Amino acid sequence: MAGCLPDPLRFATYDVFTEQRFSGNPLAIVENADGLSTAQMQTIAREFNLSETIFVQSPDDPAHDAKVRIFFPTAEIPFAGHPTIGCAIHLALKSAPKVDFETAITLEEVAGLVPVRVSRIGERLQAEFRAPVLPHPPEHGALPDVGELAAAVGLDPATIGTGAHGPGLWQGGPSYLYLPVRDLASLATARPSEPAWSRAMEIAEADSIYLYAPLPQGEGADFRARMFSPTAGIPEDPATGSAAAIMAAQLHAAGGLSEGETRLTLHQGVEMGRASTICLRIAIRDGTLSEVHVSGSAVPVSHGWIDCPD
């Protein structure tokens, strides 16, 4: 039965999709959360007030490593990328010696089983997971027109779209509106703008807009991105692994993926001063999206105890 636990809960925080502390996307990991109710988890997530908090519970299947639940400050979500990467690295570090290693972690998420491969080489920690749900068009909502989308982020409609890339609406657990912009200057000036933002979210039945722009060769990545989700309690996210995974459908629709395997690198959080690097490995078989893998690093930042809320 869920209820208040007799002792404080152990937690740790990590910065994810980075190899440097105080950059990337912060994550709170709460351990031994079997006795917590959904309301208590939501209260703790709101207290940490990070883009996501992940709660570690005993797995339903003892062959797996953990059952996890993931929360925005405002609501539970079925799957997210940076909590998956950070939690898997945290669990691997707890069970592995302080030497180089490679191990498999399986997380039971609401969206399904998520296998994660974790490795450590020297001080570098790396994890890669396979997305539990392939991206697809959502069952509900519609794509707002370009003018509505541009107004929602304070941009001129002429800055929307680049080459074969146009706006898109895709789902793979969460739903995202994808908005390609023509250059980094447009990306840097984008901001959620009311009332157009709420109108676009109402039409799409979504909470988030993911903007991206192509990077010139030599920049160390293929795209730079930003993600806004103020209605979910996230004014801007430094790194969004689920949106990166779902972006595979956006790229495929634009004709940007060839048969076989494509590897891409995304930068996010630059404008926030929390630079993040997300790597994608996308498989196309017989012209169809068949697998999406997301990888990145994480570094531990803090640990401690938090009291259980009433």
N, C-alpha and C positions, 0 to 999 in steps of 0.2 A: 504494500500500500504506500502511495506517495505521501510524503509528509515531511516535516522539518526534521533534519538529522541531528543527532546529539552532539556532533562535533563539527567544527568548521570544515569547509571543503578546500582541498588543495587545488591551486590553479597555477598555470604558467602562461606567460605571453611570449609570442614569437613575432618577428617581422618576417613576412613571407614574400616570395618572389624577389628576393634580394639576398646578397651575401654580406651586406653591411647593416649593422644595427642602426636603428633610427631612420631607416628608409623603408621602402616597400610598404606592404599592407599589414598593420598590426592585427593580431589575432589573440583572443583569450581562449584558453583551453581549461575547462573545469572537469576534474577527475572524479571518479566514484559517484556519479550522478544518478545511480539507480533509484534512490529514494526521493528524488525531486519530482514535484508535479510540473505540468506544463506551465502553470502560472508562476511557479517559483523560478523556473528556467528563464521565462520572459523577464521577470524582475531582475535577475542577475545580469542578463544581457543588456537591459536598459541601464543598469548600474555601470557596467564596463563602458557602454556607449561607443563601442567600436563598430565597424561595418558588420562584423559577424562575431559571434561567440559560439563555440562548439562544446557540447556536453558529452562526456565519455561514459558509456554504460557497459554492463556485461553483455556479450553478444547472445543473440537468440540461438545461434549455432556455435558450439564450442570450437569448431574448426576455424572460425573467424577470430579476428583480433579484438574487435570492439563493435558495439552498436553506438551510433552517434546521432545526435540531434543538433541542428544548426539554427541559430536565431539571428535575425536583424534586431536592432533595438526595438522594433515595433511588431515583429511577427516571425513565426517559424517558416523556414523554407526547406524544400525537399532535398536540395543539393547545392553545394557551392564549391568553387575551386580552391580558394586560398585556405579555407578551413581543412579541406581534405589533404592538401600538401602539408600544412603545418602540423596537423594532428598526427599524420602518418610518420613524419620525421620525429615528432615528440615521442611517440610510442616506440619507434625503433631505437632511439637514444636510450630509453629507459631499460631496454632489454639487451642492447648490444654493448660489448666492451668498447673502451675508448681507443679503438684502432680502426683501420679501414675495414669496411664491411659492405655487403650488398644483401638485402633481405626483402621479403614480400610481406606486405601488410594488407589485410582485407577488412574494409569497413562496411558495416551494414548501415546504409543511409536510407532515408525515407524514399528516395527515388530508386533505390535498388543497391545491389552489391557493387562496391567500387574497389577493384584491385589496384594496389599502389606498389611500385617498386622503389625502394629507398636505398641510397648508397652514400657512403662517406669515403672521401679520398682526402687525407690530411684534414684540414679544417673545413673543407667544402662539403656541405650536405645537399643532396639532390633527391628529388622525388618526381615520379611520373605516374599519372593515373589515366585509366581509360574512362571516358565519359560514360556514365551509366545509362544515358538516354541519348539517342542520336537526334540532332536538331531537326525540327520540322515546322511547318506553318502552324500557328496556334489554332485551336478549334473556335475560339471566340475573338472578337475584336477585328478591326480593320486598319489598314495602313492609311494614316492621314496623308493629305496631299503635301507636296513639297513646300508650299507657302505656309501651311500650318506647322510643319516640322521646323522650318527655318525660324518662324516667329517664336516657337517654344524654346529655342536656345539662343535667341537674340541675334540671328545671322540674316544676311541678305539671301534670298532664294538662289541667287546666281552663284553663291559659294557652295551649294549642295550638289554632290555628285562629282565623280572623277572617273573619266574613261567609261568603261562598261558598268561601273558601280553606281547603283542608285539606292535609295532608301529601301529598307526591308524590315519585316516583322517576323521573328523566329522564336521558337520555344524549344527547350531541352531540359525541362525542370522549370526554371524561371523563364519569363518572356522578356525579350529586349527589342526595342526599336533601334535599328542600325542606321546610322546617318553618316555616309562618307562625305568628307569636305575636301575642297580642292587643294588646300595648302596648310602649313603649320600656323600661319598667321591667323587664319580663320579658326582653326582648332583652339588657339590660345585665347581668342576673344569670346568663345562660346560661354553662355551662362543660362541657366534656367530662367525663363521670363514668364511671369503671370500677366494676364490670365491664359495666355496661349499654351503654357505648359499643361495646365490642368485640362484644357480642352483636348489637346493631343493625347494625353493619357486616358481620357474618357473614351475617345474614339478607338484607341488601340487596346483598351482594357489591359494596360501594362503600367509598370511603375518606373521604368528606367529607359534612358536613351544612351546608347553607346556610340560615340563619335570616333571616327578614325580617318587618318590621312596617310598617304604613302610617304615613305621616307626615301630620300635620294641614296644612291649607292654610297657606301663608306660610312653610313651612320650607325652600323652595327645592328640594325633591325629592319624589318620590312614595312612596319606600320607603327605610327604613334597613335595612342587612343586616350580617350577620356570617357568616364562613365558617371552620369548624374542620376540620382534616385532620391530626391528630397522627400517624396511622399512616403518612402520606406525608412526615413530617418537617416539617410546617407546623402548629405549634400553633394559630395563627390567621393568616389572610391579610388584609392591609389592603385589597385590591381584587382581585376575581376576575372578569375579563372573560368567561371561558368560562362561568362559572356565571350571569353576567348574561344572556348570549346564550341559554343553555338555559332560563333562567327564562321565556322567551317561551312555552314549552309549558305551564309551570305556570300562568301567567296566563291563557292561552287555555282551559285546562281549567276554570278557575274562572269563566269567562265574562267576564273582565276586558278583552277586546280586541274592538273593533268591526271591521266590514268596512272595508277601506282601510288607512290608515297610522296607527299610534299611536306617539307619542313619550313616553318616560318618562325620569326621572332617578332614579338610585339613589345613596345615600350609604353608604359602608362605611368601616371602619377608625376610626370616631369613638372607640369605646371604647378603642382601642389608642393614641390620640394621633397617628394617621397618617391624618387625614381624606382621603377619596378621593371623586371624583365620576365616575360612569359613566353615559353616556347611551345609551339604546336607541331604535332606530327599527325598528318591527316592522310587516310587511305581512301582512294577511290578505286572501286572494282566494278568493271562493266558499266562505267559511267555513273555509278551510284555511290553516294557517301556511305562507307561501311564501318569505319572506325575513326575516332578522334581521341588523341592522347595529348594531355597537357603536362608540362613539366616546369619545375622551377626550384629554387633554393629557399631555405629558411634559416634564421638564426635565433637562438633563444635570447630573450631580453630580461625577463623578470620571472619570479615565482613567489608564491606566498599562500595565504589562507584567506578565505572569505566566509563570513558567517552566512548560514542558511536563512533566507527571509521567511517571515511568518506567512 
